Amino acid sequence: MSFWKNVENELEYQNISRKELANQVGFAVSGISLGLTNNSVPSADVAVRIAEVLNVTVEYLVTGKTNEKTELTPQLNQLFSNILHLDEYDLETVCLLVQRIKKKQSDEKSV
């Protein structure tokens, strides 16, 4: 199931409208429809804000599964905290950096 489908299910379960979620998170209602249509995932900061409003984990929204044992290390908590304060340009830079590191690791495994 996709991120946005999980959001839709949670909205229905909690009896929250798309408009309410969009207002609380600070994005356009059309973003939900667009996300569903494109089967996309929002930026990390938006995903975190959505999860906070819905009182669920980002992992749940991404995978549809809960894992009570999953705990972030202090280092990851600090990283996510810092990410929340980045502007859009810097957030995109961080995302690109992480993607390149992941690709490099993937390339190294296939050698």
C-alpha positions as CSV (number, residue, x, y, z in Angstrom):
1,M,0.0,0.0,0.0
2,S,1.2,3.5,-0.8
3,F,2.1,6.3,1.6
4,W,-1.0,8.3,0.6
5,K,-3.3,5.3,0.7
6,N,-2.2,4.7,4.3
7,V,-2.8,8.4,5.1
8,E,-6.3,8.0,3.5
9,N,-7.0,5.0,5.6
10,E,-5.8,6.7,8.8
11,L,-7.9,9.8,8.0
12,E,-11.0,7.6,7.6
13,Y,-10.2,5.7,10.8
14,Q,-9.8,8.9,12.8
15,N,-12.7,10.7,11.0
16,I,-10.4,13.6,9.9
17,S,-11.0,15.3,6.5
18,R,-8.3,15.9,3.9
19,K,-8.8,19.6,4.4
20,E,-8.2,19.3,8.2
21,L,-5.0,17.4,7.6
22,A,-3.8,19.8,5.0
23,N,-4.5,22.8,7.2
24,Q,-2.7,21.3,10.2
25,V,0.3,20.3,8.1
26,G,0.4,23.4,6.0
27,F,0.0,22.1,2.4
28,A,-2.6,22.1,-0.3
29,V,-5.5,19.6,-0.1
30,S,-4.8,18.8,-3.8
31,G,-1.4,17.4,-2.6
32,I,-3.1,14.3,-1.2
33,S,-4.9,13.6,-4.5
34,L,-1.8,14.3,-6.5
35,G,0.2,11.9,-4.2
36,L,-2.4,9.2,-4.6
37,T,-2.5,9.6,-8.4
38,N,1.3,9.6,-8.7
39,N,1.9,7.0,-6.0
40,S,4.5,9.3,-4.6
41,V,5.9,10.0,-1.1
42,P,6.2,13.6,0.2
43,S,9.4,15.2,1.4
44,A,10.7,14.0,4.8
45,D,9.6,17.1,6.7
46,V,6.0,16.8,5.3
47,A,5.9,13.1,6.1
48,V,6.9,13.8,9.7
49,R,4.3,16.5,10.1
50,I,1.6,14.3,8.7
51,A,2.6,11.5,11.0
52,E,2.6,13.8,14.0
53,V,-0.9,15.2,13.2
54,L,-2.2,11.6,12.8
55,N,-0.3,10.4,15.8
56,V,1.4,7.5,13.9
57,T,4.9,6.8,12.8
58,V,6.3,7.7,9.4
59,E,7.2,4.0,9.1
60,Y,3.6,3.1,9.4
61,L,2.6,5.6,6.7
62,V,5.3,4.3,4.4
63,T,5.0,0.6,5.0
64,G,1.5,0.2,6.6
65,K,3.2,-1.8,9.3
66,T,3.9,-1.0,12.9
67,N,7.0,-2.1,14.8
68,E,6.9,-1.4,18.5
69,K,10.6,-2.4,18.8
70,T,11.8,0.3,16.3
71,E,13.5,3.1,18.2
72,L,15.7,5.8,16.7
73,T,19.1,6.3,18.0
74,P,19.9,9.7,19.6
75,Q,21.9,10.5,16.5
76,L,19.0,9.8,14.1
77,N,16.6,11.7,16.4
78,Q,19.0,14.7,16.2
79,L,19.2,14.3,12.4
80,F,15.4,14.3,12.0
81,S,15.1,17.3,14.3
82,N,17.7,19.2,12.2
83,I,15.9,18.2,9.0
84,L,12.7,19.7,10.2
85,H,14.3,23.2,10.3
86,L,15.8,23.1,6.8
87,D,14.4,25.2,4.0
88,E,13.3,23.4,0.8
89,Y,16.6,23.9,-1.1
90,D,18.7,22.5,1.8
91,L,16.2,19.6,2.3
92,E,16.5,18.7,-1.4
93,T,20.3,18.8,-1.1
94,V,20.2,16.4,1.9
95,C,17.9,14.1,0.0
96,L,20.2,14.0,-3.0
97,L,23.2,13.4,-0.8
98,V,21.4,10.4,0.9
99,Q,20.4,9.0,-2.5
100,R,23.9,9.2,-3.8
101,I,25.3,7.5,-0.7
102,K,22.7,4.8,-1.1
103,K,23.5,4.3,-4.8
104,K,27.2,4.1,-4.0
105,Q,26.6,1.4,-1.4
106,S,24.4,-0.5,-3.8
107,D,27.0,-0.2,-6.5
108,E,29.7,-1.5,-4.1
109,K,27.6,-4.5,-3.2
110,S,27.2,-5.5,-6.8
111,V,30.9,-5.5,-7.5
